[in-house]
Amino acid sequence: METLTETTVDFDLAEQTVRELNHELHAPTATHYRVLNPRGAHSVAAGINDEIDVEIDGDVGYFCAGMHKTGKVTVNGMAGPGVAENMMSGVVHVKGHASQSAAATAHGGLLVVDGNASTRCGISLKGGDIVVKGNIGAMSAFMAQAGRIVVCGDAGEALGDSIFEARLYVRGKVASLGADCIAKEMREEHREELVQLLKDAGMDQEANDDAYVDSFTRYGSARTLYHFNSGE
Amino acid sequence: MCGIAGIQLRDEKLIPQLGSLMHEMVDGIVVRGPDSAGVAIYGDRELLPEEYSSVSLLDAPGDTRQRVAERLSHDADVSVENMSDTTFIRAKMPSDQLVALVREIVPEASVIGAGDDSVIYKGVGNPMDLRETYRLSDVTGWQGVLHTRLATESAVSAAGAHPYSVNGLSVVHNGSFANHATIRRDLEEKGLTFDSENDTEVASRYISYRMQQLGEDLQTAVEALSEEFDGFYTLLVTTEDSFAVVRDQYACKPAIIAEHPDWVAMASEFQAIAHLPGMEDAEIFEPGPGKVYTWKR
């Protein structure tokens, strides 16, 4: 990392390709990058493996910041399907809405969505954290194994279907719960966890507002699908 | 994989701009379908003035222009133009009369669209080239639909390109139906005939049948489709007064809707509609699984 210069490098996708951008980001020469004119391109800033800051000015298509590891990616716009899919660590921040399958299978790290996230948010989550300031769509947290999802708005149908040990915190209404997903008691450790996640997402004011924090409900697995039930 | 995009204008002031808005939409969906492209345009009064109707054909013979000119009277002011694989015929007469005449004059051609208010073009080729062939940026009107195709269910051919249109009702489709052959057989038993082997044509004829024969409105007919058709799909269905979007029960194929006081638009990817005027004030959402959304002009 000593070799990185403390500068911001502009990368204009109207003039260069995503392949060239990602090639540069995989062997970075600077600490900060600004990506211009993404115009819905796919796979922008996928596979980052260094402590760098990447700011994208505009909308991105599929799989932005996929497999993300260390560093931070900020999207000043909308993100298409699979943003931060299989993220390992680091932070991805979408300032607009995120399409379906946001942070699918993420093993670690934090995805923050300022707008709404669509269907299948956090599907098969494996340890990553997601904070959505708006609503999430149907079938979110399907088979989520580990990690946390905070939803400040409402959740769509079949939330947490066949969920394992991921913990879900929803402030608004849940259209319906999926199989084996139930509302659970909010104990002190969960409250602390929620407050920390809100702070990590830059929501300090809400995190310090007891009434706001108390308005969340925790959901998780009823653990009735863990073992084959022979009916005996 | 396919790309679909469409817009219904609510503000009449935007009517002259329909084509330029649609021209730019192609940029956002061409990556999803490089094989073929089709359009449906509603309300272009230069292309289709009052009292005129149109018929679009595929596989029209080389002497179609001559044969049509010989049969139609001078008063019908008929014109015939080739737009990629589509032969576009326009005349001053009611739509049903023109269709019947054209079917008789060039029986070897297949009718891919007809109407008093709508125009259909489709063909094989790069959508970026076809939008120029179709002179898309010059088009005007109150509603428009685009499709870019990457063939999955049937061959790359003009007959396999979308939209599938019946009596002004057009369907464009991203995805595939699993049980279309069964539904096709049911419809054939009811006396319907098909022009292609394509699964989307089944959806188009199914909706048209329910609206015309069963008297259902577009919302009800598309809800019935959602119940009966199995598969992974996003559909945009348009008629001469409505615009409907439906996704399968698992919402497998992408779709995004933006609603603004001046227009409503949908696309496979947000990028296709990001340029629309006033997008920053639009309500943007992805249609829910199995839900039918309809807007009437």
Interface residues (C-beta under 8 A of the other chain):
Chain A: R39 G40 H42 D59 G61 M78 G80 P81 H97 S99 Q100 N116 S118 T119 G137 A138 M139 G156 E157
Chain B: D27 G28 V31 Y250 A251 P254 I256 E269 F270 Q271 A272 A274 I284 F285 E286 G288 P289
